[in-house]
């Protein structure tokens, strides 16, 4: 493919300066017309996440970080974030322990 592209570019560059743009457009148009995408590309199956991919422990970490900032700005919201982080981390650890058994 690269050799063909280089050969085509050399052929276009060997032409007159005024006609290079037109030759380039003709080459691109011919390539677009000749390539058939509908048969070559198989229908893509929708990507689905495997069951059990939700990780509550991973959500608890950003909640701790947000809570540590918000506890200084607005303490009730910061404490609520800490509580939500504790629940998520406990849920993540518990789910991991139960899944391994």
Residue pairs with C-beta under 8 A, 6 or more apart in sequence:
8 27
11 23
12 20
12 23
12 24
12 27
13 20
15 23
52 99
55 92
56 88
56 89
56 91
56 92
56 95
57 88
57 89
57 91
57 92
57 93
57 96
58 92
59 88
59 92
60 84
60 85
60 86
60 87
60 88
60 89
60 92
61 85
63 81
63 82
63 84
63 85
63 88
64 81
64 82
64 85
66 81
67 78
67 79
67 80
67 81
67 82
67 84
67 85
68 78
69 78
70 77
70 78
70 81
71 78
71 79
71 81
71 82
72 78
